[in-house]
Amino acid sequence: MDVFTYLHQSDVCIQNPVVIYQLNRLQNNEIKLDSIKKAAYRATDKKLKNALELTLAIFQKFQKFQQQ
């Protein structure tokens, strides 16, 4: 199961293009979770920071779901 199927089954609709893009990159192993953590920490724009933090939260929740 991929992260987008997980979100769909959880009745979650993501409309933020930054979140969708970053989730796709994480899923395809194009970027590491640590890179997003660092980017969120360094972000000066509040909207970007929130989008990156949301991406982290979603992907970490998805990883926990996969481990069950």
MIVO-929746 format. One line per field, with one value per residue (C-alpha): residue in three letters; residue number from 1; x, y, z. Coordinates in steps of 0.05 Angstrom, whole numbers, padded with zeros to 5 digits, always signed. Layout:
residu: [ALA ...]
num: [NUM ...]
px: [X ...]
py: [Y ...]
pz: [Z ...]
END
This chain:
residu: [MET ASP VAL PHE THR TYR LEU HIS GLN SER ASP VAL CYS ILE GLN ASN PRO VAL VAL ILE TYR GLN LEU ASN ARG LEU GLN ASN ASN GLU ILE LYS LEU ASP SER ILE LYS LYS ALA ALA TYR ARG ALA THR ASP LYS LYS LEU LYS ASN ALA LEU GLU LEU THR LEU ALA ILE PHE GLN LYS PHE GLN LYS PHE GLN GLN GLN]
num: [1 2 3 4 5 6 7 8 9 10 11 12 13 14 15 16 17 18 19 20 21 22 23 24 25 26 27 28 29 30 31 32 33 34 35 36 37 38 39 40 41 42 43 44 45 46 47 48 49 50 51 52 53 54 55 56 57 58 59 60 61 62 63 64 65 66 67 68]
px: [+00000 +00026 +00016 -00038 -00080 -00071 -00096 -00155 -00175 -00169 -00216 -00161 -00159 -00093 -00099 -00033 +00013 +00076 +00051 +00031 +00098 +00139 +00098 +00110 +00185 +00187 +00148 +00195 +00257 +00279 +00289 +00300 +00255 +00314 +00319 +00248 +00258 +00318 +00280 +00221 +00268 +00302 +00239 +00224 +00157 +00102 +00061 +00120 +00140 +00069 +00066 +00132 +00112 +00046 +00084 +00127 +00068 +00030 +00090 +00110 +00038 +00038 +00104 +00074 +00013 +00058 +00095 +00031]
py: [+00000 +00069 +00132 +00160 +00096 +00100 +00172 +00154 +00096 +00143 +00192 +00245 +00293 +00330 +00390 +00426 +00415 +00420 +00364 +00320 +00332 +00317 +00255 +00229 +00242 +00207 +00148 +00140 +00146 +00209 +00245 +00225 +00243 +00279 +00326 +00348 +00356 +00402 +00441 +00451 +00475 +00525 +00549 +00623 +00623 +00601 +00567 +00526 +00508 +00484 +00444 +00409 +00394 +00366 +00323 +00296 +00280 +00244 +00203 +00183 +00162 +00121 +00087 +00068 +00040 -00002 -00032 -00060]
pz: [+00000 -00017 +00023 -00022 -00016 +00059 +00059 +00015 +00060 +00120 +00086 +00084 +00025 +00014 -00031 -00016 -00076 -00033 +00013 -00046 -00080 -00018 -00001 -00071 -00065 +00003 -00023 -00083 -00039 -00077 -00011 +00062 +00120 +00153 +00094 +00103 +00178 +00164 +00111 +00159 +00213 +00166 +00131 +00142 +00105 +00153 +00099 +00074 +00145 +00160 +00095 +00110 +00181 +00156 +00106 +00163 +00207 +00151 +00129 +00200 +00214 +00149 +00169 +00237 +00201 +00155 +00215 +00246]
END
